[in-house]
Amino acid sequence: MASELHPDVAVLAPLLGAWQGPGSGEYPTIESFGYLESVTFGHVGKPFLSYQQKTRDSVTGLPMHAEMGYWRVPSPGRLEIVLAQPTGLAEIYEGAITPVNDALVMDVKSTSIGATSTAKDVSITERTFELDGDELRYTFRMAAVGQPLQHHLSATLHRA
């Protein structure tokens, strides 16, 4: 028996399910690259959505990155995201959910980044998501390894 979606996260209901699509990345310390991404949002009836993300190289198909976490709506118009990565990073984001015409814009900034002693130095991360029907677009910005805050990733995903 499936659980009913918790009312606190009802605004995020359009995210539920699987998403796939291409993305691209760049940063001053690496070569630019393309990737294929899959994201899944789920729920168990509690006041959060579960989030799983995986990317693979768009040419070789080899795994590249993954992260898992939870999305919460602590009050109307607010969004909190907690993520863990196998690279030794854990990120906490806070920000806003804003309806714009028929789309939903979610803009979050890191409030805390935890790192293992072997993780790369990442000091700031920011993510902007735009959900418009069956299309989910995002950009990811970061300040890392001595570089100032700047664009790193973008992708356009479609409901799978």
C-alpha positions as CSV (number, residue, x, y, z in Angstrom):
1,M,0.0,0.0,0.0
2,A,1.5,3.3,-1.1
3,S,1.8,6.2,1.4
4,E,0.0,9.4,0.8
5,L,2.3,12.4,0.2
6,H,2.9,14.5,3.3
7,P,1.1,17.9,3.0
8,D,4.3,19.7,3.9
9,V,5.9,18.6,0.6
10,A,2.8,18.9,-1.6
11,V,4.4,21.8,-3.5
12,L,7.2,19.3,-4.6
13,A,4.7,16.7,-5.9
14,P,5.5,17.5,-9.5
15,L,9.1,16.3,-8.9
16,L,8.1,12.8,-7.9
17,G,9.3,10.1,-10.3
18,A,12.3,9.6,-12.5
19,W,14.1,12.2,-14.7
20,Q,16.8,11.8,-17.4
21,G,18.7,14.0,-19.7
22,P,22.0,15.5,-20.9
23,G,24.2,18.0,-19.1
24,S,27.5,19.7,-19.5
25,G,30.2,20.8,-17.1
26,E,33.1,23.2,-17.0
27,Y,35.5,24.7,-14.4
28,P,38.9,26.4,-14.8
29,T,40.7,23.5,-13.2
30,I,39.3,20.7,-15.6
31,E,38.5,20.0,-19.2
32,S,34.9,20.7,-20.2
33,F,32.7,17.5,-20.4
34,G,29.3,16.2,-21.2
35,Y,27.3,13.7,-19.2
36,L,24.0,11.9,-19.0
37,E,22.1,12.2,-15.7
38,S,19.3,10.3,-14.0
39,V,17.5,11.6,-10.9
40,T,14.7,10.0,-8.9
41,F,12.5,11.7,-6.3
42,G,10.4,9.5,-4.0
43,H,8.5,9.6,-0.7
44,V,7.3,7.4,2.1
45,G,4.6,9.7,3.5
46,K,6.9,11.7,5.8
47,P,7.6,15.5,5.4
48,F,10.5,15.0,2.9
49,L,11.3,13.7,-0.6
50,S,14.1,11.3,-1.1
51,Y,16.6,12.2,-3.9
52,Q,19.0,10.0,-5.8
53,Q,21.2,11.3,-8.6
54,K,23.7,9.5,-10.9
55,T,25.7,10.7,-13.9
56,R,27.7,8.8,-16.5
57,D,30.0,9.9,-19.2
58,S,28.1,10.8,-22.4
59,V,30.7,9.2,-24.6
60,T,31.9,6.1,-22.7
61,G,28.9,5.5,-20.5
62,L,31.1,5.1,-17.5
63,P,29.8,6.3,-14.1
64,M,30.9,9.8,-13.1
65,H,29.1,11.2,-10.0
66,A,26.4,10.3,-7.6
67,E,24.6,11.9,-4.6
68,M,21.8,11.0,-2.3
69,G,19.7,13.1,0.1
70,Y,16.5,14.6,1.1
71,W,14.4,17.7,0.2
72,R,12.3,19.3,2.9
73,V,9.8,22.2,2.9
74,P,10.0,23.6,6.5
75,S,7.6,26.4,5.8
76,P,5.7,27.7,2.7
77,G,8.1,29.1,0.1
78,R,11.2,27.6,1.8
79,L,13.3,24.7,0.7
80,E,16.0,22.7,2.6
81,I,18.2,20.0,0.9
82,V,20.6,17.7,2.6
83,L,23.0,15.7,0.3
84,A,25.8,13.3,0.7
85,Q,28.4,12.4,-2.0
86,P,30.8,9.5,-2.3
87,T,33.6,12.0,-2.8
88,G,33.5,12.8,0.9
89,L,31.3,15.8,0.9
90,A,28.0,16.5,2.7
91,E,26.1,19.6,1.8
92,I,23.2,21.5,3.5
93,Y,21.3,23.9,1.3
94,E,18.6,26.4,2.2
95,G,16.6,28.7,-0.1
96,A,13.3,29.6,-1.7
97,I,10.6,27.9,-3.8
98,T,8.9,30.5,-6.1
99,P,6.1,30.0,-8.6
100,V,6.9,31.8,-11.8
101,N,4.1,31.7,-14.4
102,D,3.5,27.9,-14.8
103,A,7.0,26.9,-13.6
104,L,8.4,26.4,-10.1
105,V,11.9,27.9,-9.4
106,M,13.9,26.5,-6.5
107,D,17.0,28.5,-5.6
108,V,19.3,27.2,-2.8
109,K,22.7,28.1,-1.4
110,S,24.9,26.0,0.8
111,T,24.7,26.9,4.5
112,S,27.2,24.1,5.5
113,I,29.6,21.9,3.6
114,G,31.1,19.0,5.6
115,A,34.2,17.2,4.1
116,T,36.3,14.3,5.0
117,S,40.1,14.9,5.2
118,T,40.6,13.5,1.7
119,A,37.8,15.4,-0.1
120,K,38.5,18.3,-2.4
121,D,38.2,21.8,-0.9
122,V,34.7,23.1,-1.7
123,S,33.7,26.3,0.1
124,I,30.4,27.4,-1.5
125,T,27.8,25.7,-3.6
126,E,24.6,27.0,-5.1
127,R,21.9,25.3,-7.1
128,T,18.9,26.7,-9.1
129,F,16.2,24.3,-10.4
130,E,13.4,25.2,-12.8
131,L,10.5,22.8,-13.1
132,D,8.3,23.5,-16.0
133,G,5.8,20.6,-16.8
134,D,7.8,17.5,-17.7
135,E,11.1,19.5,-18.0
136,L,13.5,20.0,-15.1
137,R,16.5,22.4,-15.7
138,Y,19.2,23.2,-13.3
139,T,22.5,25.0,-12.9
140,F,25.1,24.4,-10.3
141,R,27.7,26.9,-9.1
142,M,30.6,26.4,-6.8
143,A,33.7,27.9,-5.2
144,A,36.3,25.2,-4.9
145,V,40.0,24.4,-5.0
146,G,41.0,28.1,-4.8
147,Q,38.5,29.3,-7.5
148,P,35.8,31.9,-6.8
149,L,32.1,31.1,-7.0
150,Q,31.2,30.4,-10.7
151,H,29.2,28.2,-13.0
152,H,30.1,24.5,-13.0
153,L,27.2,22.3,-14.3
154,S,23.9,22.6,-16.2
155,A,21.4,20.1,-17.4
156,T,17.9,19.7,-18.9
157,L,16.1,16.6,-17.7
158,H,12.8,15.2,-18.8
159,R,10.4,12.9,-17.0
160,A,11.3,9.3,-17.8
